[in-house]
Amino acid sequence: MIETLFDNDLITPISYIGSTVLFILGLKLLGSPVTARKGNLLASVAMLVAVLTTLIDKTSISLNLILTGVLIGSVIGAILARMVKMTAMPQLVAAFNGFGGAASAFIAISQYFYYSSADESTIPITIVISIMLGSIIGLITFSGSMIAFGKLQDILPGQPIKLPFQNSVSTILVLVTLSLAMYLVGVDLDTNIFILFIILSLLLGILLVNPIGGADMPVVISLLNSYSGLAAAAAGFVVGNIILIVAGALVGAAGLILTQIMTRAMHRSIWNVIFGTFGGSADSQANTGDSIGERPVRRGEVDDIAMMLSYAKTIVIVPGYGLAVAQAQHQIREISDLLEKRGAEIKYAIHPVAGRMPGHMNVLLAEADVPYTKLYDLDEINESFSSTEVAIVVGANDVTNPAARDEPTSPIYGMPILNVDQAKQVVVIKRSLSPGFAGIDNDLFYAQNTTMLFADAKVAITELSRAIQES
């Protein structure tokens, strides 16, 4: 009866339109932490409706094979969701981007081999162009995401790896790859040339991401996410599936918008990220004018800092990657509640590129049930630092470095930062004076109003909480 119902030509497009509306609403709700969960649920329902509609509409496919794949994927997804730590979430997102690109590329490649055995004069040129686009974008996304995964997982060096004549080699490779695509589209669907096209596309993804430093990883992940959406849209044109085109276009557009927001937050352009080598180089450290760790710092003791916090009425907490590494989000929530009971006003300052992926700190704090109303982005909180009694920096580094604002010779000069140094007192909880992913020293550590507490974030915050209760 279900199959008879779907014989009606109206049912499938109506279902696809419904899925599209749900995708758009879900994407809209994802724009705010308050509604993000509801948005994610709506998008999931949209995908379920789209998949079921496609499976029932395409009666020629093997449902047993599809259901087996769904079962295997669901089990793997459930295991990953339980096992992957919050600190590994950026790597997981990078892997997801790569797998999404690979899936789109496989669709395009399989369609190439299907059409290559047919009469080329009967193949619409739009299909061939879509195959080439789906293949190159999907393969670049896959290989590039694997490099990003390797850098984030410390399998590969996090600093930029730039080959001699890197930009020239990359430019030549792009031109050769595009020339092969044009030959396949306009002259002949030669299998050997197509295989070479595949290899060069994979190599291009590696060369584009390899010279990018760790400080740019949030932007890279966002950009690769956009690529995966564009690859999916191209695959949709290849197989003639409207909802795949729409969903891919939405992901691609959202990824590009997010990338633009993040590059603006770093005072950089997308081209500068792709072709630059920002992060982790020896030259960038030299530009700061001081060797890391050679200047004197003021070291604090737990009891003294606890006393300072106990009497403060306005406190801003700045979370960073160190908070995620220590898994101290629950402890920071507990000490926040404790200080609020003593009459303090607590705010959380969130930098757009704090952590290793877009929204990393928001996700981390949401896990500890920190109210969304206490989270403030850079533009909302910066004016408040001058009237803040104590700013607590937990593992954040580059996004609080005053050199980005005050030193024109610094490689991060012009990048908007959280003006933590303008608070009356600053407490930095960090294991050591080691630099962040940008690879440069942080002038905040040596400021007269900064107190350094060298310890693991979870241990330090737990001891501070105990000391505050005893004071």
N, C-alpha and C positions, 0 to 999 in steps of 0.2 A: 504493500500500500504506500509505503514511503517513497519507493522508486516511482510509482505512478504519479504521486503528488509532485515529484520533482521533474516529471516530464513537461510540466507547464513551464513555458519559456519565461514566465514572469517571476517564478519563485527564486531562481538562481540570482538574477540581478538584484532583486529586492533584498535577498540575504546579504549579498555583497555590499549593497548600499548601507544596510544596517551595520555591518561590520566596520565600514569606513567611518560612519558616524561615531561608533563606539571608540574606534582608534583615535579620532580627533578629540573627543571628549576626554579620553584617557590621557592623551598627550597634554591637554590643557591642565588637567588636574595634577599631573606630574610636575608642573611648574612651581608648586608650593609644597613644602614639607608637611603642612597640615593635611593636604588632600592627596598626597602622593600614593598612599596605600590604596585608596579608592580608585585612583587613576590606573594603578598597576592591575587591579582587579578587572576594571572595565576593559583594558587592553587585552588581558588574558581571555576574557569572554569573547571579545571580538575575534581573536585568533582562533578560538575553538569553533565559533560559528563559521568562520572562513574555511577552516580545514574540513569540517564536516560537510559543508556545502560542496566543496570541491570533490571530496571522496564520493559523495552520492551522485554528483553530476557526471563525473568521469567513470562510467560503469565499466570501462575496459580495463581498469587497473586492478591489481591483485590486493584485495582488502586484507588478506592474511599477512602478506608481506608488509603492508603499511602498519597494521596493528602490532606486528612483531617489532618493527622499528620504534613505534610509539612506546611500547612496553620497555624496551631496552633503554631508550632515551630517558624515560621517566625514572627508572631505577637509578641510572647514573646521576641524573639531576638531583634526586632526593639525597643520594649519598654525598654529593658535593656540597649541597646546601647545609648538611649536618656537619661535615668534616672540615670544610675550608674555614680557616680562621679569618677574622676581620682584617688582619694585616695582609692576608693573601688575596683579598678581594680585588685589588687592582689587577693582579696577575690573572685572576679568573675572568674578569671583564675583558682583558686583552685576548685571552684564549677564546672566549665566546665570539668576540669580533672576528677572530681568525677563522673559526669554524663556520660562522655565517657567510664569510666571504668564500670559503672553500665550497660550501654547499651550492652557492650561486654559480661559482665557476664550474662545478661538476655538471650542473644543469646545462650550462652553455656548451661545455665541451661535448657532452653526450649528444646534444642536438646537432653539433657540428658533424660528428661521425654519422649521425642519421641522415643528414642532408647531403653529405659528401658522396654518398653512394647513389644519389638521385640525379636527375637531369638538372644541371646548374641553371639552365635557362628558365626553369619553372620555379626557382627559389626566389621569393621576394627579396630585394636588396635590403629592405628594412630588417628582415630576419637575420641576414648575414651580419649586418652592422651591429645588431643587438647581441649576436653571439660573440663578436669580437669585444664589444664593450663589457659584457658580462664576464668574459674570460679574463681580460686584462685587469679590470677593477677588482674582481674577486680574488685573483691570484696575488695581486699586489697587497690586498688586504690580509690574505692568509700569511704570506711570508713576512710582511711587515709586522703583523701582530705577534708572530712567533718570536721575532727579534725583540719586540717590546716585552713580551712575556719573559724571555731570557734575561733581559736587563733588570726587570723588576724582581725576578726570582734569584738574582745574583749568580745565575748560570753563566751569563755574559757580563763583561765589565760595564758598570753603569755610566762611566764617562764616555764622551764622544769617541768613536773610532772612525777617523777620517783617513781614507786612502790618499796617496799622492794623486793630484789632479782629480780629486773627488767630483767636483762640480762638472768638470769637462767630461769625465767618464760617464756620469749620470745623464748629462745632456745628450751625449752621443747614443747612449743606450735607449733613451726615450725616443729619439728620432728613428733609430733602427727598428725598434719594436712597433712604432706607429707605421713605418714604411711597410713592414711585413703585414700588418693588419690591412693596410690599403691594397696591397697586392692580393691578399686573400679575398677581399671584398670585390675588387674591380677586375681581377684577371683570372685567377684559378684557385679553387679550393684544394691546394696541394697539401697532403697530409704531413710530409716532411717539414714543410715550411711552418705549418701550424704547430707541430711539436716544438720547433725552434722558438716560435712565438710564445709558447707556454713557458719554456725554460727562461727566456729573457724576461718575461713578466714576473716570474718568481724572483729572479735576480734583481730586478728593478725594485721590488718591495724591500729586499734586504738592503740595497744600497741607499734607499731613501730614509730608512729608519736607523741604520747603523751609526751614522754620524751625529745623531741627535742625542744630547746629554740627558741625564736623569731628571734634571730640573724641568725639562719640557715634557716629561712623560704624561702628565694629565692632559696636555693639549694633544699629544700624539694619540692617546687612547680615544679622545673625543673625535679627532679627525678620522681615525680608522673606523670608528663606529659609523661615521657618516659614509665612508667608503662602502661598508658592508650593506648599508641601505641602498646606495646607488647600484651596487652589484645585484641586489635582489630585484630592484626595479627593472634593470636590464634583463635579468632572467625572466621576469614577468612578461616582457615583450617577446622573448624567445618562445615561450610556451603559450602565449596568448591568454594569460591569466590576469584579469583586471585587478583583483584584490592584492595580488603580489606586487603589481606596479604601484598601486596606491600606498600600500604599507611600506614598500621600499622607499618611495619618494618622501613619505612622512619622516622615516628614520633618517634619510639622507639630509633633508632640510633641517630637522631638529639638531642633528649632529653638527652641521655647518654653523647654525646659529650659536650653539653652545661653544664651538671652537672659537668663533668670533668674540664671544663674551670673555672667554678665558685669555685669548691673546691680548685683548684690550686690557684685561686685569694685569697682564705682565708687560704692558707697554711694548708689545712686539706685533709683527705681522705674521700671517701664516707662512709667507714665503721665507721670512727670517727663521722661523722654526724649522721648516723643511730643509733649507739650504745652509742654516747656520750650524755652529758647533758650541752652543751655549751650555755650560755646565761641566764642572769637574776638571778643567784643564789647568795646567801649572801656570799658564800665562794669566788666567783670570785671577788666580790667587795673588800673583805678583802685582796686579793692578790695584789691589787694596792698599798697598804701601806698607803692610805689616805682615810678618809671618804669623801663621796661626798659633795662638796660644802664648806668645811671647810677652804680651802686655799684662800688667797686673789686673786681677779681678778681686772683687769683694766676695768672699765665701761666707755663706750663712749657715747657722745651726738650726735644727728643727725647732727647738724651743723658742728661739728669738723670732723666727718667721711666724710661728704659731701665735705669738703675742701680737705681732704686727697685724695679722689677719683678724684676730679677736676684736681689735678696736676699730677696724676699718668699717666704714658705712657704705662705701661704693667699691665694688670689686668686679673687674673684668677678667674672665678666663679666656686665654687664647690657646686652643688645642692645635696640635700638630701631629706629624707622623709618629713622633716618639710616644705619644699617648696611645696610638694604635698598636705600636710594637709591644708596649708594656701591658696592653689590655687593661688599662686603668680607667676606662670610661665609667664603670660603676663606682669606683672609689671617688672620682671627681664629682659625681652626682651626690654621693654621700656627704662629702665635705661641703658642697654647695648648700645642701639642706641644713647642715649643722650651722653654717655661718648665717643663713637666712633666719634661723631661729634666734640668733643673737642680734638681729636687726639689720643685717647687711643686705644691700641690694646687689644681686648677682646677675651679670650679663655674660653671654658667650660671644666672642668676636670670631667670625668665620671668614677666612680669606678664600676667594674663589679657587685658588690653586694650592691650598693647603692639603698635604697628604700626597697620594700617588694617583688619584683619579678624581674626576669631577664629582663633587658632592661627598667626598670621602668623610669629612668631619661630620656632616649632617647625618650620614648613615651611622657613624660610630656613636654619636650622642643619642640618636633615636633608639639605638639598642639598649641604652641605659635609661630610657624613658625621660630624658631631659625635655621639658616642655618646649614646644616649637616657638612659643612667644618669647623665650629667653635668648633665642638665636638671632644675632644681628650680623648682616653682611658688612663689608668694608665701608661702603658709603654711609651706612646708617650709624656705625659705631665710632668712626674716626674722630668726629668732633667731640665725643664724650671723654676721650682719654685725658684731655687736659684737666678735667674735673674729677678724674678717677683717683681714689686714694691708693689702691694697690692693683696692679695688673699682674696676673699669674700666667706665665708662658710655659706650657707643658709640651716640650718636644718640638715646638715650631722654631724654624731657623730663618730661612731666606725671606719669608713673608713678613718678618719683623726687623729686617736689617736696615738701619737708617741710611746706610750707604746708597741705597736705591733712591733716596730722596736728596741726600746732601753731597754725594761725591760724583761729579761728572765723569771721572776716570773709571768708575766702577763698571764692570760688565753688566750689572743689573740696574744701572742708573735709569730712572724713568719708570721703573716698574712700581705701580701703586702698592704700598705696604700698609700694614696696620701700625698706626702711630703709637706703638706701645711705649716708646721712650719718653713720651710726653706725660705719662702718668707720674704722680708724685713719688711712688715707689714701685719698682718692678722686681718680681721674683721669677727667676728662670730655673725651671726644674729640668735638668739634662744630665746625662751620664758623664759627658766630657765637653771640652771646647771644640770638638770636631765639627767641621763645616757641614752644611746641608748638601742637598743634591747639586746645588749650583757650584759647590766646591770653593767657596770664598768665606773668609772670616766674617763674623757678625759683630759689628761695632757695638751693638746693644749690650753684649756681655761685659764690656769694659766701661760702660757709662757709670757716673758717680751715683746715680739713683738705682742701680741694678744690684741685686743680691743673687748670687749663684748658689743653687742647692744641687750638688753633684750626687745624683742617685738615680736608680730606676724609678720611673714615674709612679708605679703602683706602690712600691715600698715607701717612697717619699710622701706621697699623699696619705697613705695609711698612718704613717708616723705623725704627720701634721694633724690629722684628724684626732688621734689619741692625745696629742699635746694640747690641742684646743679644748677638748673635753675636760682635761685635767687643770686647765688654767682658770 
